[in-house]
Structures are given as structure tokens and as C-alpha cells.
Amino acid sequence: MEFQLIDGFDMGDYSGIANPRFEYVDDGTGTGKRKLSETQSVDSVTGLLLWDLMMNKIVKDSRGREDSLKLEVTVPCKERPELRRGRPVDFTELWVRVTSRKDSYDVNCRYRAASFSQASNPVSRPAQSGKEQG
């Protein structure tokens, strides 16, 4: 399945890190086994290094229980991006590819973006009920 363009997505208050992206390559033994490459992946259009932005947000499910929403987006960037908590992230051309396995109900979403930016100032958010402000 091809990547599909996403119109908008708001992660809100999240935590996140950026890791270098490595592709799997043939291990050279002729057995068809694969291994991670030793060099960081490069975007074929821009020539910039690829980074996986791994973002995590605590959300409440329909029963009010806390759950974790995880999102990993691959973006090209000259150097390692630094994600700062409480600062909105804007993706340019955010795309998703959804796949599933035939033998299970698991769905896998793979995200990529042409670029991203992050506001330089934290966003003021109203205090959540039931939590003390510090």
C-alpha cells in the first residue's frame, strides 16, 4: 500500500526523542539474512540524514483509563533534532502507510514527513483537573 497524506494531527503534550534511522541490508552471506546497515540512511530527495522522531503521549481511553499513544515519524534533517516537551511540532507533508498481517488483527502505521519544525517557546496549557500545580 502506498503512503497516504494526513491533513492534520495534534500530539499536544508529549515527550519524545530522535534516533538515527538505519535500513536493513543483505548480510552478504548469500543466505538471504538481513542486518542493519552501518551507515545512517539518507533521504533520496533532499540528501539529508534520516531521523526517527519517537513521540509518546499519555491519553485516556473510552473508560477513563490511561493509555500510551506512540508515534514514530521519519524526517530528513541536517543534524539530530531536539524535541522539547510542551512545544508544538508541525510536520510538512505528513504521510502514513497502514499495513496489517493476514494472520492477525494487528495494524502497523508507518509515518514520514518532508520536514518538521518546533515552536521556540513552550505552549501554555490549562492545568488538568485533579492534579496539583507545582
Residue, then its C-alpha position, 0 to 999 in steps of 0.5 A: m500500500e502506498f503512503q497516504l497524506i494526513d491533513g492534520f494531527d495534534m500530539g499536544d503534550y508529549s515527550g519524545i526523542a530522535n534516533p538515527r534511522f538505519e535500513y536493513v541490508d543483505d548480510g552478504t552471506g548469500t543466505g538471504k539474512r538481513k542486518l542493519s546497515e552501518t551507515q545512517s540512511v539518507d533521504s533520496v530527495t533532499g540528501l539529508l540524514l534520516w531521523d526517527l522522531m519517537m513521540n509518546k503521549i499519555v491519553k485516556d481511553s473510552r473508560g477513563r483509563e490511561d493509555s500510551l499513544k506512540l508515534e514514530v515519524t521519519v524526517p530528513c534533517k541536517e543534524r539530530p533534532e531536539l524535541r522539547r516537551g510542551r512545544p508544538v511540532d508541525f510536520t510538512e507533508l505528513w504521510v502514513r502507510v497502514t499495513s496489517r498481517k493476514d494472520s492477525y488483527d494487528v495494524n502497523c502505521r508507518y509515518r514520514a514527513a518532508s520536514f518538521s519544525q518546533a515552536s521556540n517557546p513552550v505552549s501554555r496549557p490549562a492545568q488538568s483537573g485533579k492534579e496539583q500545580g507545582 
